[in-house]
Amino acid sequence: LSLIVATLCHDVGHPGRNASFLINARSDLSILYNDAAILENMHSAVTFQSLAQDRCDILRNLSKEETKTFRSNVIKLILETDMSR
């Protein structure tokens, strides 16, 4: 499930500009994420903001530990899409 969600959400909310552009423009995202994997961190955050909504809560039947593992895996997978690393 983690891999499917990460695959579907790895570019969710993409602003259409690359990280270098956002950093050079001193965008809100670059400031929020301290110029580090700003787009990937944003994609992860938007993913979990969406999953927190009742109509999107596909995690409701997971235990606390399963949810923690799922979240960790999705974040790691999305962060691995940062091509600048």
Secondary structure, 3 states (H helix, E strand, C coil): CHHHHHHHHCCCCCCCCCHHHHHHCCCHHHHHCCCCCHHHHHHHHHHHHHHCCHHHCCCCCCCHHHHHHHHHHHHHHHHCCCCCC
